[in-house]
Amino acid sequence: MSALYEKGTPHAEGYRDVDVSAVAGVRDAARLVDVREPSELEGILGHIAGVERVPLRAVEESAGRWQRDGELVLVCRSGARSGRAAAQLVRQGFTRVMNLRGGMLAWNEAGLPVVRPASAPAPEVSDVLDTLLARMRELGGGVPASTPRGLLQAHGGPPTHGQLLCMLELLQAAGQAAAKDAGAWERMLRECRDLLAVSRQESSAA
């Protein structure tokens, strides 16, 4: 048994949060379970090689076949659904349950190996910004599509990953209420966040 569980950060609901770097170092020592829907595992964020696929709705039923004192790492897109699954398993008596902090977003951003369908090359950060602006124009609402580019241009040069991440967070906090279709607004931000996680940083000469 690895020391992965001991390295985790205790959570109030009884499981521990673990960083992607810690999990990557001992992948073969713990059971990795991805609780996303099947289509998500084949999407842009991909999945970790060898991960067990168990949608959130089936976790409690599948857990009957798992060792209750074995190290178990739950994975999802961002760490929210896997956190809920981890809490369920703790309540079922599992003693070494962990949640992958930041989920597949963090895994991709750390540049760790991912299995995903062959597709177009990873976008650059500026491509993600262009996608965001196009989607905002399509949706309309109370946040002008020129706002993100104007704020980013104030920093000079092409947008960085960190700047665009902060922009997406601001738009989620402030723009959803102003959008005509809140659900579509949320899906737009989710799409751009996924693209940003797999994006390539532009060169300094760009």
N, C-alpha and C positions, 0 to 999 in steps of 0.2 A: 504494500500500500504506500502511495506517495505522500508527501507532506503538503499536497495542494490544499487540502481542507484547512490545515493549520495556518496557511498563508492568507486565507480569506478574511474578509471584513465581516464580523458578525452582524446579522440583521435582526431587527426586533421580532420577526416572525419565525426565527429559529434556524434559518439557513444562512449561508455565507456568500458574499459577493466576491468573485475572483476576477482578476484582470486577464485580458487576452494573452499577454505575454507569459503569464504563469501557466495557463492552460496549454498554450502551444508547446511548452517545454516538457509536458508530461501527458501528451494526448493519449498515449497507449495505456496509461495507468488508471484512467477513470472512464466511466461510461458517459458518453456525450449523447444527449438527446435533444433534438431540434423540435420545438413545439409549434413551428409555423405550419401554415397550410402547404400541401404538396406543391402547388404552383409557385409559392414563394421560394422554395428551395431551388427551383430551376430558373429563378428570376435573376435580375442584374446583380444582386448581392451574393448569389450562389450559396454554397454550403460547405461545411468542413468535411474533408474526405473521411469516410468511415462513420459519419454521424448516424445515429439511429433516428429514424423519422417517426415521430409520434405527435400528431396534432394535439393541441391543448385539450380539446374536448375528449380525447381518448387516454390522457395521461393516467388518470386514476385507475382505469381498467387495466391498462398495460402494466402498471406498477406492481400488480400481483405476481408478476414473473421475475421481478428484480430483487437482488439481494439488498436487504434493508440497512446493512451496515457497510455497504460498498460505497466508494466515492462516485457521486453522480453529479454531472454538470449539465444544467439545462440552458438551452440556447434559443433565442428568438431574434427578431430584427433589432430591437433596441434594448432589451433587458426587462421590459414591462411584463409581457406575457409569461416569459420564463420565470420571472419573480413570483407570479401568481401560481404557476405550476410548482415551484419550489415550496411555497407555503402549504400547498395541498399535500405534498409528499411528507413534509414534516409532521403534519397532522395525522398522517397515516403511520407514523412511527419510523420513518427513515431518519438516520442519524448523521449522515455526512452528505447533505444536499447542498449544492452550490448553484449560483446563478451567474452566468457570464455577463460581467458588467459591460454595458454598452452594446451587447449583442453583436450581430453581424456587421452593423455599422462600424463599431470599434475594430472588429477583426479586419475588415477591409482597409480601414484607415491606417492600421498598423502594418499593412503590406504583407500580411500572413497568407499562406497558401489557401486558395479557394477553388472549389470545383464549380464551374458554371458552363452553360452551353456556349459553343463557339458563336461569336457575334462580332459586331463592329468594335474597333479599338476603343479603349477607355477614353472618355471625353476629357478635355482640358477644363480647368476651372472657368475660363471665359465662355466655354460652350454651355456650361451649366447656367451661367448668368443669362446667356441668350435664351435658353429654354425657359427660364423663370420669367423673363420679360415677355416672351411670346405667350406663355400661359396666362399671365396677368392681363394682357390685352384681350385675350379670348374671354376671360371671366368677367372683366369689368369690376365695378365695385368702388369703394371709397378710397382705395389706395392707388394713386396713379402709377402706371407702369414705368414712368420715368424716375420714380423715387429711388429704387435700388441703385440704378446706374449713377444717378446724381450723387448719392451718398458715398458710393465706392470711389468715384472719380475724385472726390475731395482728398483722398489719400494719395493720388497720383499713381500712374502705372497700372498694369493689369491687376485685377482682383486677386487676392490670395485666398487660400482655402479658409483660413480663420475669419477673414472679413466676410466672405459669403455665408459662412456658417452663422455668424452673428446676425447677418441680415435676415436669414431664414427664420431665426428665432424671434427677431423683432416683428417680422411679418406675421408669424403665427400668433404672437401675443396681441398685435394691434389690428391686423387686417381682417381676420376671420369675421369679426362682428360687422365689418363694413361690406363684406362681400355679398353679392346677391344670392349665391349658393354656397353656404358654409361647408357643406360636404365636399363640393368640388374644389373649394379653396384648400381644404385639408389634404385632399388627394394630390393637388398640385404641389404643395409644400413637401409632402411625403416623397413624391417622385423626384423632386429636385434634391432632396436630402440624400436619397439613395444614389443618385448620379454623382453627387459631391463626394460620397464615401469612396467611390471607385475611380474618381477623377485623377488625372495626372497634373502635377503642378507645372505651370508654364515656365520656360527657362527665363533667366534674368534678362536675356537679350531680346525677349519677345516684346 
